[in-house]
Amino acid sequence: MKVQTDPKINKAIIISAPSGAGKTSIVKQLLAALPELEFSISACSRPKRENETDGKDYYFLTAEEFRRRIEAGEFAEWQEVYPGNYYGTLRSELERIRKHNRIPLFDLDVIGGLNLKKFFGDAALAAFIAPPSLKELENRLRNRNTESEESLNTRIAKMEYEMGFAGKFDLVIVNDDLEKSVSDAIERVRQFIDSAAALPQR
């Protein structure tokens, strides 16, 4: 990618959390409060749901196409979240956002967030949104009523695993009060964006 003249544009904001911790709500508030940010659309190989739009919610690829683009080096980060189910960030999506002179904001699971932090290094602020407790997180997932018991147990095991990575992030926000969590996130992201360090672009 071409280096921009404004060092702010060379930065990235990564928001990660176990499923159900509230990161999507915080991401929406960050986008509303900070016009410098633009949401980065992930690619995935799972089937498109009825209420989803290709190129808005995700870039929907077949597993075969996803693997081909991995081999071609087209991803900044990717992972096989479940067998045959890939998620990742296309380099072309970063280019798209840079052309708008905006800073990409990523809403990713924990491992994806850490992979992207490695890609950007100090040019990214990586925030981990933590639930008040694992039990509270399990309750939130159950209350959604969108999972089978088997699927729910898989997600619970995954979120227990993901909680162990909180210390690897630049910032941890415990989401026990959404309004306060949003306020804290906006303040810390604004501080990072306004910091004077000129950072190399990836």
C-alpha positions, -999 to 999 in steps of 0.1 A, spaced: 0 0 0 10 36 -6 21 56 24 -3 84 32 9 119 42 -14 120 73 0 96 99 -34 92 115 -46 74 83 -19 48 87 -35 35 120 -61 8 127 -85 1 155 -92 -35 164 -121 -45 187 -123 -81 198 -142 -101 223 -157 -135 229 -191 -139 213 -218 -121 233 -196 -97 252 -211 -67 234 -183 -57 210 -207 -50 181 -227 -25 201 -194 -7 210 -182 -8 174 -215 9 162 -211 37 188 -174 42 179 -184 46 142 -211 71 152 -188 91 174 -156 92 154 -160 101 117 -124 93 110 -132 56 113 -147 33 87 -159 -3 93 -138 -30 77 -159 -57 61 -145 -92 67 -147 -121 43 -161 -154 52 -169 -188 37 -201 -196 56 -235 -193 38 -252 -159 36 -281 -155 60 -314 -142 48 -309 -107 63 -273 -103 52 -259 -85 21 -227 -94 3 -203 -65 5 -220 -49 34 -222 -75 62 -194 -98 48 -177 -106 15 -192 -141 10 -168 -165 -6 -169 -203 -12 -144 -223 9 -126 -231 -24 -124 -194 -34 -113 -185 1 -84 -210 1 -74 -199 -34 -71 -163 -22 -52 -174 9 -26 -190 -14 -25 -159 -35 -16 -138 -5 -47 -117 -6 -54 -117 31 -39 -95 59 -52 -122 83 -74 -152 82 -83 -182 102 -104 -214 100 -128 -207 129 -146 -240 125 -137 -269 101 -142 -256 66 -155 -223 79 -130 -194 71 -130 -158 82 -104 -131 72 -95 -96 63 -87 -89 26 -59 -66 18 -82 -50 -9 -106 -40 19 -77 -21 36 -70 -4 3 -106 6 -1 -107 23 33 -74 41 29 -86 55 -4 -114 72 16 -87 87 39 -102 69 69 -89 46 96 -102 10 94 -122 -3 124 -123 -40 128 -149 -61 147 -132 -95 150 -131 -125 172 -101 -128 196 -77 -148 175 -85 -128 144 -78 -96 164 -45 -108 176 -35 -119 141 -43 -85 127 -24 -68 156 6 -87 145 1 -75 109 -2 -38 119 21 -38 150 22 -5 168 0 11 141 -30 -6 156 -48 -2 189 -62 -36 199 -90 -36 225 -105 -66 242 -141 -63 254 -146 -86 284 -179 -97 299 -184 -92 337 -180 -130 340 -181 -161 319 -214 -171 335 -229 -138 324 -216 -143 289 -231 -178 288 -265 -164 300 -264 -137 272 -258 -164 246 -286 -186 260 -310 -157 260 -305 -151 223 -322 -184 216 -303 -187 182 -282 -217 190 -288 -254 193 -274 -269 226 -245 -285 207 -237 -252 190 -240 -234 223 -216 -257 240 -191 -252 212 -194 -215 216 -190 -216 254 -159 -237 251 -145 -213 226 -152 -182 247 -136 -198 277 -105 -203 256 -106 -168 242 -108 -152 276 -73 -164 283 -59 -140 256 -72 -108 272 -37 -99 285 -23 -99 250 -43 -69 239 -34 -32 243 -65 -24 262 -92 -44 282 -127 -29 287 -150 -48 311 -185 -44 296 -206 -45 328 -222 -11 319 -226 -5 282 -228 33 284 -196 35 304 -178 9 282 -187 29 251 -175 62 267 -142 45 277 -137 30 243 -144 64 225 -119 82 248 -91 56 244 -96 53 206 -96 91 202 -64 94 222 -47 68 200 -59 85 168 -47 119 180 -13 106 191 15 123 171 36 92 162 41 89 125 35 52 117 45 32 87 15 19 67 11 -18 59 
